[in-house]
């Protein structure tokens, strides 16, 4: 299927979830992430902040779990049309952006390029790790700037069904997808 069709279909599927369903599924995704990857103290995780009105995965519970485990947490912030990484702590002050995203007040880019995990937003991901976001290209550009060793991990309420037919040359696939029921690896055994 084409990206535009899949984007529309999965936006509708997400909208159909109740707030309670979305939160429960987010908890299951977090549990699967923790069980599979077993992040450790001192590791570095870049994790998106959800757009709540679009019922994105509740990554606030991820951030809480990471900070309690002394895992370093970085969140994205768009500054002058560029996605930067801001390191946060339990004391970080946030404000809501014009897109409805909670972002740190600070514009200080951590300059970090080596993350253990980059938890990535998406609307859909196929069986090859190709993802569909909102079409702005922020994450493809971000992926080009960070270490290849950083594990790019998508999180979604839904498992893949369809193949994305219009993958572009500059699209960078994910390494993993975590859903409420499974963790998929796209390394084809060469991890």
MOMOZI-V212586 format. One record per residue. RES is the residue in one letter. SS is DSSP state (~ for helix, > for strand, _ for the rest). PSI is psi in radians with two decimals (none if undefined). OMEGA is omega in degrees with one decimal (999 if undefined). Layout:
BEGIN
RES/SS/PSI/OMEGA, RES/SS/PSI/OMEGA
END
This chain:
BEGIN
X/_/2.79/178.6, X/_/2.67/-178.8, X/~/-0.77/-176.9, X/~/-0.70/179.3, X/~/-0.80/179.9, X/~/-0.69/178.6, X/~/-0.83/-179.6, X/~/-0.81/-178.4, X/~/-0.79/-175.5, X/~/-0.41/169.9, X/~/-0.74/179.0, X/~/-0.76/179.1, X/~/-0.72/-179.3, X/~/-0.74/178.7, X/~/-0.54/-177.7, X/_/-0.29/178.5, X/_/2.43/172.7, X/_/2.86/177.9, X/~/-0.73/179.4, X/~/-0.74/177.6, X/~/-0.80/-179.2, X/~/-0.71/-179.7, X/~/-0.76/179.0, X/~/-0.75/177.4, X/~/-0.68/176.9, X/~/-0.73/177.9, X/~/-0.71/179.0, X/~/-0.67/177.6, X/~/-0.78/177.6, X/~/-0.79/-179.8, X/~/-0.75/178.3, X/~/-0.70/177.8, X/~/-0.87/-177.5, X/~/-0.72/-178.5, X/~/-0.66/-176.0, X/~/-0.84/-172.4, X/~/-0.45/179.1, X/_/1.01/-179.1, X/_/2.55/-174.6, X/_/2.78/177.5, X/_/2.34/177.6, X/_/-0.25/176.9, X/_/2.88/-176.1, X/>/2.17/-179.6, X/>/2.22/172.2, X/>/2.13/-175.4, X/>/2.32/-178.6, X/_/2.69/173.2, X/_/2.31/-172.3, X/_/2.62/168.3, X/>/1.76/-171.7, X/~/-0.65/-178.1, X/~/-0.32/176.9, X/~/0.16/178.3, X/_/0.74/174.2, X/_/2.83/177.8, X/_/2.39/-179.7, X/_/1.57/-178.8, X/_/-0.08/174.2, X/~/-0.64/179.2, X/~/-0.51/174.3, X/~/-0.87/-176.9, X/~/-0.78/177.9, X/~/-0.80/-179.6, X/~/-0.73/-178.8, X/~/-0.82/-178.2, X/~/-0.68/178.1, X/~/-0.51/-178.8, X/_/0.19/-179.4, X/_/0.63/172.9, X/_/2.36/-179.2, X/>/2.31/-175.4, X/>/2.31/177.1, X/>/2.43/177.8, X/>/2.67/-179.8, X/>/2.64/171.2, X/>/2.35/178.3, X/>/2.08/178.5, X/>/2.10/-179.3, X/_/0.86/178.0, X/_/0.38/176.8, X/>/2.41/177.9, X/>/2.11/176.8, X/>/2.91/178.3, X/>/2.12/178.5, X/>/2.17/176.6, X/>/2.38/-177.6, X/>/2.87/174.2, X/_/-3.11/179.0, X/_/-0.27/-178.8, X/_/0.01/-178.0, X/_/2.40/177.5, X/_/2.31/-178.0, X/>/2.73/172.2, X/>/2.79/-179.5, X/>/2.23/-179.4, X/_/3.05/179.3, X/_/-0.33/177.4, X/_/0.02/-179.1, X/_/0.40/-179.8, X/>/2.31/174.4, X/>/2.11/-178.7, X/>/2.63/174.7, X/>/2.55/176.0, X/_/-0.62/-178.2, X/_/2.44/172.9, X/_/0.30/-176.6, X/_/1.91/178.4, X/_/2.22/-179.3, X/_/-0.35/-174.9, X/_/0.19/179.6, X/_/2.33/179.3, X/_/-0.14/-176.3, X/_/1.69/178.1, X/_/2.58/172.5, X/_/-0.69/-178.4, X/>/2.41/172.7, X/>/1.82/-179.1, X/>/2.07/-163.7, X/>/2.35/176.8, X/_/2.69/176.3, X/_/2.84/171.5, X/_/-0.58/-178.0, X/>/2.63/175.6, X/>/2.32/-179.8, X/_/-3.09/-176.2, X/_/-0.09/178.5, X/_/0.01/-179.1, X/_/0.06/176.1, X/_/2.30/-175.4, X/>/2.73/172.4, X/>/2.14/173.9, X/_/-2.44/-179.6, X/_/0.08/173.4, X/_/0.19/-179.1, X/_/-0.36/176.7, X/_/0.16/-177.7, X/~/-0.76/-175.6, X/~/-0.61/175.8, X/~/-0.73/177.1, X/~/-0.75/178.8, X/~/-0.78/-179.9, X/~/-0.60/179.6, X/~/-0.43/-174.3, X/~/-0.24/-175.6, X/_/2.95/-179.9, X/_/2.44/175.9, X/_/-0.39/-179.8, X/_/-0.25/178.0, X/_/2.17/180.0, X/>/2.09/180.0, X/>/1.96/-171.3, X/>/2.06/174.4, X/>/2.63/174.5, X/>/2.36/-178.3, X/_/2.63/175.8, X/_/-0.41/-169.3, X/_/2.50/174.6, X/_/2.77/-179.1, X/_/2.46/173.6, X/_/-0.89/-172.6, X/_/2.72/172.2, X/_/2.44/175.7, X/_/2.07/-174.7, X/_/-0.41/-175.0, X/_/0.96/175.8, X/_/2.35/-178.1, X/_/2.81/-178.1, X/_/-0.66/-177.5, X/_/-0.02/176.8, X/_/2.29/179.2, X/_/2.09/-177.5, X/_/2.78/175.5, X/_/2.82/173.5, X/_/-0.51/-177.1, X/>/2.77/169.0, X/>/2.27/176.6, X/>/2.18/176.9, X/_/3.11/177.3, X/_/-0.30/-174.6, X/_/-0.21/-174.8, X/_/2.88/170.5, X/>/2.11/179.5, X/>/2.40/175.4, X/>/2.41/-179.1, X/_/0.41/-179.9, X/_/-0.16/-177.4, X/_/0.74/175.6, X/_/0.00/-177.9, X/_/0.71/-176.1, X/_/none/999
END
